[in-house]
Amino acid sequence: MSNTMTAGTDYEFCFQVTNPSTKAPCKTDISIKVKDSDMATAAAVPFPMTIDSGDACVGYTTDRMFTTANIRSHSNVTSMVVGMFLELSPNHAISSGTVVTVSGLNGYMGSGQSSTGSTADVDIEVVKNGMRDTAVFGTEASWDGTSQLTLTVQTGQSVAAKNHLANAAAITFDGTPEEDDIYEIYFELKNSASEQAAKPITVTAADFQADGLVDSGLTNRGARFRLHVLAAPDMGARAT
């Protein structure tokens, strides 16, 4: 390896560091200092550096959170059993055994209950990338009887971080987090027996932002479907 750098040649260096444990703003004082035997000054000379903006800015760190968090129900009629659709993806990996807590579901009941205050196991159906997933969160969540639904990452399973900054290497199906790597979780609860106003809903996990808000209503991604054509091309395929 040469021990000199050639004028006019671009050099790139890659190294790994560990982000701080708390959030921090973008650094604006990044520079590089140069000192060698041919320089007239005794001290190293600093040179300013071009700094990226936004999420890629050096030094910028954010709390662990669910960067995708949406929930919606198919009806708001009192005392009706309703299907709830929860969409989640985190910006940090979630390990086996971690409990994900959805709070603010005041007034709801288990689908087979007639009053609040009783805990219940709630059946869930989980879909990721259009494929049913019974491994990561299992097939049941826990309802605390008042306002919280908890999901548990099953033994030997984990949830990968959805990080678009990490997608520079080769992408493999179901192995590299992508834009549509979102867990879509369906479950049923019973609406309140009396009319009530909507309340803020939050989601969190161990070491995650405690009050991460969940968007209610339809997502900005709209409805999605996947069509698998099994017939011969001349038979056509039709979707509505």
C-alpha positions as CSV (number, residue, x, y, z in Angstrom):
1,M,0.0,0.0,0.0
2,S,1.3,3.5,-0.9
3,N,2.1,5.8,2.0
4,T,1.3,8.9,-0.1
5,M,-1.9,10.5,-1.4
6,T,-2.0,11.8,-5.0
7,A,-3.2,15.3,-5.7
8,G,-6.5,15.4,-7.5
9,T,-7.4,11.8,-6.5
10,D,-10.6,11.1,-4.5
11,Y,-10.2,8.9,-1.5
12,E,-13.1,7.3,0.4
13,F,-12.8,5.9,3.9
14,C,-15.4,3.6,5.6
15,F,-15.4,2.9,9.3
16,Q,-17.9,1.9,11.9
17,V,-19.0,3.7,15.1
18,T,-21.7,3.2,17.6
19,N,-24.5,5.8,17.8
20,P,-25.0,7.5,21.2
21,S,-27.7,6.1,23.4
22,T,-29.7,9.4,23.4
23,K,-30.9,11.5,20.5
24,A,-28.7,14.3,19.2
25,P,-28.8,17.0,16.5
26,C,-26.9,17.1,13.3
27,K,-23.2,18.0,13.7
28,T,-22.1,21.2,11.9
29,D,-18.5,21.4,13.0
30,I,-17.1,18.3,11.2
31,S,-13.7,18.9,9.6
32,I,-10.5,17.0,8.6
33,K,-7.1,18.0,9.8
34,V,-3.9,17.4,7.7
35,K,-0.3,17.5,8.9
36,D,2.8,16.2,7.1
37,S,6.5,16.9,6.9
38,D,6.2,19.1,3.8
39,M,3.8,21.6,5.4
40,A,5.1,25.0,6.5
41,T,3.1,25.2,9.7
42,A,3.8,23.1,12.8
43,A,0.1,22.5,13.6
44,A,-2.3,20.4,11.6
45,V,-4.4,22.4,9.1
46,P,-8.2,21.9,9.3
47,F,-10.3,21.7,6.1
48,P,-14.1,21.9,6.1
49,M,-16.1,18.9,4.9
50,T,-19.3,18.6,2.9
51,I,-22.0,17.3,5.3
52,D,-25.1,15.4,4.3
53,S,-28.5,16.7,5.5
54,G,-31.6,15.0,7.0
55,D,-31.3,11.4,8.3
56,A,-27.8,11.0,6.7
57,C,-26.3,13.9,8.5
58,V,-23.3,12.9,10.7
59,G,-24.1,13.0,14.4
60,Y,-27.9,13.1,14.0
61,T,-29.5,10.4,16.0
62,T,-33.1,9.8,16.9
63,D,-34.9,7.8,19.5
64,R,-35.8,4.2,18.9
65,M,-39.3,4.3,17.6
66,F,-41.9,2.8,15.3
67,T,-41.4,5.0,12.2
68,T,-44.5,3.3,10.7
69,A,-47.4,3.2,13.2
70,N,-51.0,3.3,11.9
71,I,-54.3,1.9,13.2
72,R,-57.8,1.8,11.8
73,S,-61.1,0.0,12.5
74,H,-63.8,-1.0,10.1
75,S,-66.6,0.5,12.2
76,N,-67.3,2.9,15.1
77,V,-70.8,1.7,16.0
78,T,-71.2,1.2,19.8
79,S,-71.0,-2.4,21.2
80,M,-70.0,-3.8,17.8
81,V,-67.2,-6.2,17.4
82,V,-64.8,-4.6,15.0
83,G,-61.7,-5.6,13.0
84,M,-58.7,-3.5,13.9
85,F,-55.8,-3.1,11.5
86,L,-52.4,-2.2,13.0
87,E,-49.3,-1.4,10.9
88,L,-45.9,-1.3,12.5
89,S,-42.2,-1.1,11.5
90,P,-39.4,0.0,13.8
91,N,-36.2,2.0,13.2
92,H,-34.3,-0.4,15.5
93,A,-34.2,-4.1,15.7
94,I,-36.6,-5.7,18.3
95,S,-35.2,-8.9,20.0
96,S,-36.9,-12.1,21.0
97,G,-39.1,-11.8,24.1
98,T,-39.7,-8.1,23.8
99,V,-43.2,-6.9,24.5
100,V,-44.7,-4.3,22.1
101,T,-47.4,-2.3,23.9
102,V,-50.3,-0.4,22.2
103,S,-52.0,2.0,24.6
104,G,-54.9,4.4,24.5
105,L,-57.6,1.8,23.4
106,N,-59.9,3.0,26.2
107,G,-63.5,1.8,26.2
108,Y,-62.8,-1.3,24.1
109,M,-63.5,-4.8,25.3
110,G,-62.5,-8.3,24.3
111,S,-64.8,-9.5,21.5
112,G,-66.6,-12.0,23.8
113,Q,-66.9,-9.6,26.7
114,S,-69.9,-7.6,27.8
115,S,-68.0,-5.1,30.1
116,T,-64.6,-3.6,30.5
117,G,-62.1,-4.7,33.2
118,S,-61.4,-8.3,32.2
119,T,-58.3,-9.5,30.6
120,A,-58.5,-11.6,27.4
121,D,-56.4,-13.4,24.8
122,V,-56.9,-11.8,21.4
123,D,-56.4,-13.8,18.2
124,I,-54.2,-12.0,15.7
125,E,-53.4,-12.4,12.0
126,V,-50.1,-11.0,10.9
127,V,-49.0,-10.3,7.3
128,K,-45.6,-9.1,6.1
129,N,-44.8,-8.4,2.5
130,G,-48.1,-10.0,1.5
131,M,-47.3,-13.3,3.2
132,R,-48.9,-14.5,6.4
133,D,-46.5,-14.6,9.3
134,T,-47.3,-16.7,12.4
135,A,-43.7,-16.9,13.7
136,V,-42.7,-13.4,14.8
137,F,-45.7,-12.4,17.0
138,G,-47.4,-15.8,17.2
139,T,-51.2,-16.0,16.8
140,E,-52.3,-14.3,20.0
141,A,-52.0,-10.9,21.7
142,S,-53.0,-10.0,25.3
143,W,-55.7,-7.5,26.2
144,D,-55.4,-5.9,29.7
145,G,-59.2,-5.2,30.0
146,T,-59.0,-1.4,29.9
147,S,-56.7,0.2,27.3
148,Q,-53.7,-1.8,26.3
149,L,-53.0,-4.5,23.8
150,T,-49.6,-6.3,24.0
151,L,-47.7,-8.2,21.4
152,T,-44.7,-10.4,22.2
153,V,-41.9,-11.3,19.9
154,Q,-41.7,-15.0,20.0
155,T,-38.8,-17.2,21.2
156,G,-36.0,-17.3,18.5
157,Q,-37.6,-14.5,16.5
158,S,-36.8,-10.8,16.0
159,V,-38.1,-7.8,14.1
160,A,-35.5,-6.2,11.8
161,A,-35.0,-2.5,11.7
162,K,-36.5,-0.7,8.7
163,N,-33.5,1.5,7.8
164,H,-33.3,2.9,4.2
165,L,-29.7,4.0,4.9
166,A,-28.6,0.4,5.2
167,N,-29.8,-0.7,1.8
168,A,-26.6,0.0,-0.1
169,A,-25.5,-3.7,-0.3
170,A,-27.1,-6.5,-2.2
171,I,-30.8,-6.8,-1.5
172,T,-32.2,-10.3,-0.8
173,F,-36.0,-11.1,-0.6
174,D,-37.3,-11.2,2.9
175,G,-33.7,-10.5,4.2
176,T,-33.2,-6.8,3.5
177,P,-35.6,-4.2,5.1
178,E,-37.4,-2.4,2.4
179,E,-40.2,0.2,2.0
180,D,-42.9,-2.4,2.3
181,D,-41.4,-4.4,5.2
182,I,-44.3,-3.5,7.4
183,Y,-46.1,-5.8,9.8
184,E,-49.8,-5.6,9.3
185,I,-51.6,-7.0,12.3
186,Y,-55.4,-7.7,12.4
187,F,-57.3,-8.3,15.6
188,E,-60.9,-7.9,16.9
189,L,-62.2,-5.9,19.8
190,K,-65.6,-4.8,20.8
191,N,-66.5,-1.0,20.7
192,S,-67.5,0.9,23.8
193,A,-71.1,0.4,24.8
194,S,-71.6,4.2,24.8
195,E,-70.5,7.0,22.5
196,Q,-67.0,8.4,23.3
197,A,-64.4,10.7,21.7
198,A,-61.3,9.3,20.2
199,K,-58.1,9.3,22.3
200,P,-54.5,9.4,21.4
201,I,-53.0,5.9,20.8
202,T,-49.4,5.2,21.4
203,V,-47.0,2.3,20.8
204,T,-43.7,1.4,22.5
205,A,-41.3,-1.4,23.4
206,A,-38.3,-1.7,25.7
207,D,-35.8,1.2,25.2
208,F,-38.1,2.7,22.6
209,Q,-39.7,6.2,22.7
210,A,-42.4,5.9,25.4
211,D,-45.1,8.0,23.8
212,G,-44.8,7.2,20.1
213,L,-48.0,8.3,18.5
214,V,-50.0,5.9,16.3
215,D,-51.8,7.5,13.3
216,S,-55.5,6.7,13.2
217,G,-57.5,6.2,10.0
218,L,-56.4,5.2,6.5
219,T,-52.7,5.2,5.8
220,N,-51.3,7.4,3.0
221,R,-50.2,4.3,1.2
222,G,-53.8,3.5,0.4
223,A,-55.2,0.0,-0.3
224,R,-52.8,-2.6,-1.6
225,F,-53.2,-6.0,-3.2
226,R,-51.0,-8.6,-4.7
227,L,-52.1,-10.6,-7.8
228,H,-50.6,-14.0,-8.6
229,V,-51.5,-15.1,-12.1
230,L,-51.8,-18.9,-12.3
231,A,-53.6,-19.1,-15.7
232,A,-51.9,-19.2,-19.1
233,P,-51.3,-15.7,-20.5
234,D,-54.0,-15.9,-23.2
235,M,-56.6,-16.6,-20.5
236,G,-56.0,-13.2,-18.9
237,A,-56.5,-12.1,-15.4
238,R,-58.9,-9.6,-13.9
239,A,-58.9,-7.9,-10.6
240,T,-61.4,-5.5,-9.1
